[in-house]
Each structure stands twice: as C-alpha cells, then as structure tokens.
Amino acid sequence: MRAMSDSQQRSMLDTTVPFGAALITLIDTLDAGVIVYDADGVIVYVNASTPGLLGLARESLLGQRIEYVVTAVTADGQKLASTDLPSGQSRRARRPVEEVVGVDLPERGRRWLHVDAHPLTFDDGSLGVVTILTDVSEERRASQSTAMFVALSNAMVRVDNETSLMQTMCDLIVAKGHFALAWIGFADSDPAESIRIAYSAGAISYLFPGIVSWSEARPQGRGPAGHALRTGQIQINNDIAHDPNFEPWRDRALSFGLRSSISLLFHIGDQRAVLAVYSHERFAFDEMTVTRLSEIANEFGLGVAHLRTLEQVSAALDGTLAALSHLAEGRDPYTAGHQSRVGSLGGAMARYLGLDDTMANLIHKAGQVHDIGKTSIPAEILTRPGRLSTIEFDMIKQHSEVGADILSRAALPWPIADVALQHHERLDGSGYPHGLVGDEIILPARIIAVADVVEAMSQHRPYRPALGLEAALAEVSAGVGNLFDGDVVSACHAVFNMGYTFEWGTWTTDS
C-alpha cells in the first residue's frame, strides 16, 4: 500500500472521517496517540503524537495496515496475530476493545501501550475503527517491580533457611518481575576463578559450569558479572545484541531470546555475591527497575547473613541444652536418656497438633532439659530404689522451680523455662509447684507433661520394672480432663499409632 502525504490525508479525512476540521486540529494536539482505520483496516489518519509512540514517521503509517509496520506482543511477550490486534477485534465484534499491547521500538526497546479501540461509522456508512494509544510502560514496570518487591519481602518473613531464601529470590524475580532468567553466583577459588552459580530460575539451560568468571585475565571474567563482582559497580546491558561487553556470550544469549541484562554485587556478611537478571526485552533495566533490584539484593544479603547468625546461635543453643541434659542425667544414671526421649516425643506430638516447626522444635528442646532442676537434689535421693519420705519427695518437687530459674538465667527462648516450671502441673490444680488450673498451664507444658508420664512408665526405674507403652497410654487416657489435656493425649496415641517409637525417636510410616 502506498503512503499518503498530509494533503492526501486531509482530503481523505474530509470525505471519510466524521470529524470536523476544528476537532481534527484539537485531536492533533493530544499527548495520546489517535489512529483511524477504514473498513479494510487501512490507516487513514494519525495524530501528531502517534509517530512518537510507535517509533515511526507519519508517512510510514498512513495508507498501511498496522500489522505490516508494527510488531505487537501480548502482555506475556507472545507475538500478536494480526486478527487479534485491538483494532481488528473491535471492527469484527462491532464493540469497544481495550487491551495493553507491547510494541518493539528500534531505539527504545519494548514499550507498552494501552489501546482503546472503538467502532467508527463513516459518512458513507462503512465501518472503521478509531484507537486511542497511551504509553503505560512506566506504570507497568512500576506495578511489576512493586509486586516483585512485595512478594520477595513476604518471602523473607516466611523462609527460615539460606538455601530456600536464595532460591526463592531467583524464583520470584522471574515470576513476579517477568524476567527471563535470574541467578546468584559466588567467586570460586578454582584455577579458572569461576563464578559458581549456586541458585537460578527461568531459562536455566542457558547456563553451564564455567560460563562466567571473576578473573580479569579471562574474557569470561571481563563481562558484566565478573566486573560487578570485582568492582562492586552495577553493570547494565540494555542491548545485548550490540553491547561489546557481552561478546563472549552474545550468540548464545540471543539464541535464548535474552536481550538485556543487569549484574550487581551484594554482600552476605563478608562474602561477596553477584545477582544477574536477564530480560527478553531490550532496555528493560530503567532507573526504577535497577533501584528495586539493588534494594532486593541488599535486603536478601542482610536476610541471609541474619539466618547464618541464627543458625550459629541455634547450634550454640543445641550444644548448651545437650550439656545441661547430660549434666542432669549424670546425677541420675538410672534415667539416662529420659529427657531426650521426652523431648523427641513432645516434638512429634506438637507437630501432630499442627504447631509450626519453630514451636515444635522449641517444645522438643524444652523436653530435653525439663528436669534440669534435679541437679540440685542429692544423688542418693535420686537413685534410691525404695519409697521416698515426704520430706525427700518435697525436695524432689523443688526441681521444677530450680530448673525454671536455671533456664531463665540462661536467657533461653520461650517456652523452655516455663515448661520446666509447669510440666508437673495438672488441669484440676492437683499438680505442683503452683497448682495451676486448666488453660493457666501453657500448651507446651501440657504436651511435655503427657510425654513425661508416658516415657517414665514405659521405661525401667530402680523401684519398679518397665510397665510398658500400653499401660502408660492407658494411664494418661484415664487422666483426660482431670490431669491431662484430651487433645494432647489423643496426639500421643496418634503418633504411636503412626509408627513412632522411643528407639528411633521418629515416625516409621509415611503418615
């Protein structure tokens, strides 16, 4: 089709488009683009703003069909067939059609246009279409960037280990940011000084061992990722096809549809890491997107450093609790392993009751030291095979308060000290040391109370042989409502029915 001059366009408009000259002049001053199509889908009018929005001169548009001069894509980046363009849909359906469409501009990369198409009846009775175009690229990227940032912020609250956190970071950058590929790498000390890619999402088949390096002496190390890792400077490559810094990877990247990238350094404590993100779009990394990705990388670096600190603290806590448990059991060799078994069973019951892993682990730990107060009781009383006197039993009962005091001074997390204090309390107030009633006893202590009785009755003691698991479970069942929490007792029965054993300290079924 031939292009039209301005005078030809004006002449056609005077005879075919139901606009007055004054209105046409007004439309020509709008910031939004306006295109009028005739009944055959041929462009018969564009206002002054349209060429800038589409990256084409007005004379290149007039007299053409839009699909011949513009490559359009859907919101998910798929090429739009000519029949699915908003103007064509509106003409066929004889109704308004409103969509966001991507167009690839030679010097600006992909821009996103809100297209509002309406049927238009010409003076000769034929049906054309008028479309109004508004550039929403910045709003779209802002929305995607915000969604990505919110999703990643929420993930930092939920995820409790380094591996999951770093992988989640890559996953959400690709899924919520609509990027093609994201990876996180660390400097290796191998002869090639490779960057070890530890986490990745998206077009991961693009990657292979040794694809990037941090060595300035190697071509693979002089690219964006290596430079970012060495210098700390953000590396933006908004046109991979023509960027000289991408020479070693250009052909491979283009074959995977990768058109732009960013590489940036972030720190995990003293460790340096690089985040690399790729897009199918050219010029995808504007100032706002770069700022968001920098904020995300820095926040996740701090998050991983925090998790590493927590893991060190947790390891120290485990060591402290193990030492305390061994200290208590060293005073009473006849009950060696009692606290460990009570903690294991308590943790299994807590999980069955639906408590989260953090609380179940704390209940497990609380069980491991619930009798620490027995270190204050003379060994000859703890190991005596006969019946204790009232005074001696009163001394033993003090272990709950002594244990709570020891654990409180150690500043251990809740509910460890409170479990030591309350694990001999009973629902009807008959327990000790404070005669608490019902819900005054915290749930973790109610769990350990049942685990304590079941373990003790199941195992051998100096003053009696082991009574067995069946008798122990019958005992706690008989105390439901008066002494023990019914839901907790039911959970105890359930975990044993599902295969739990004291020998293994775990479940032996898939349930």
C-alpha positions, 0 to 999 in steps of 0.5 A: 500500500502506498503512503499518503502525504498530509494533503492526501490525508486531509482530503481523505479525512474530509470525505471519510472521517466524521470529524470536523476540521476544528476537532481534527486540529484539537485531536492533533494536539493530544499527548495520546496517540489517535489512529483511524482505520477504514473498513479494510483496516487501512490507516487513514489518519494519525495524530501528531503524537502517534509517530512518537509512540510507535517509533515511526514517521507519519508517512510510514503509517498512513495508507498501511495496515498496522500489522505490516509496520508494527510488531505487537506482543501480548502482555506475556511477550507472545507475538500478536496475530494480526486478527487479534490486534485491538483494532481488528477485534473491535471492527469484527465484534462491532464493540469497544476493545481495550487491551495493553499491547507491547510494541518493539521500538528500534531505539527504545526497546519494548514499550507498552501501550494501552489501546482503546479501540472503538467502532467508527461509522463513516459518512458513507456508512462503512465501518472503521475503527478509531484507537486511542494509544497511551504509553503505560510502560512506566506504570507497568514496570512500576506495578511489576517491580512493586509486586516483585518487591512485595512478594520477595519481602513476604518471602523473607518473613516466611523462609527460615533457611539460606538455601530456600531464601536464595532460591526463592529470590531467583524464583520470584524475580522471574515470576513476579518481575517477568524476567527471563532468567535470574541467578546468584553466583559466588567467586570460586577459588578454582584455577579458572576463578569461576563464578559458581552459580549456586541458585537460578530460575527461568531459562536455566539451560542457558547456563553451564559450569564455567560460563562466567568468571571473576578473573580479569585475565579471562574474557569470561571474567571481563563481562558484566558479572565478573566486573560487578563482582570485582568492582562492586559497580552495577553493570547494565546491558540494555542491548545485548545484541550490540553491547561489546561487553557481552561478546563472549556470550552474545550468540548464545544469549540471543539464541535464548531470546535474552536481550538485556541484562543487569549484574550487581554485587551484594554482600552476605556478611563478608562474602561477596555475591553477584545477582544477574537478571536477564530480560527478553526485552531490550532496555528493560533495566530503567532507573526504577527497575535497577533501584528495586533490584539493588534494594532486593539484593541488599535486603536478601544479603542482610536476610541471609547473613541474619539466618547464618547468625541464627543458625550459629546461635541455634547450634550454640543453643543445641550444644548448651541444652545437650550439656545441661541434659547430660549434666542432669542425667549424670546425677541420675544414671538410672534415667539416662536418656529420659529427657531426650526421649521426652523431648523427641516425643513432645516434638512429634506430638506438637507437630501432630497438633499442627504447631509450626516447626519453630514451636515444635522444635522449641517444645522438643528442646524444652523436653530435653532439659525439663528436669534440669532442676534435679541437679540440685537434689542429692544423688542418693535421693535420686537413685534410691530404689525404695519409697521416698519420705515426704520430706525427700519427695518435697525436695524432689518437687523443688526441681521444677522451680530450680530448673525454671530459674536455671533456664531463665538465667540462661536467657533461653527462648520461650517456652523452655523455662516455663515448661520446666516450671509447669510440666508437673502441673495438672488441669484440676490444680492437683499438680505442683509447684503452683497448682495451676488450673486448666488453660493457666498451664501453657500448651507446651507444658501440657504436651511435655507433661503427657510425654513425661508420664508416658516415657517414665512408665514405659521405661525401667526405674530402680523401684519398679520394672518397665510397665510398658507403652500400653499401660502408660497410654492407658494411664494418661487416657484415664487422666483426660480432663482431670490431669491431662489435656484430651487433645494432647493425649489423643496426639500421643496415641496418634503418633504411636499409632503412626509408627513412632517409637522411643528407639528411633525417636521418629515416625516409621510410616509415611503418615 
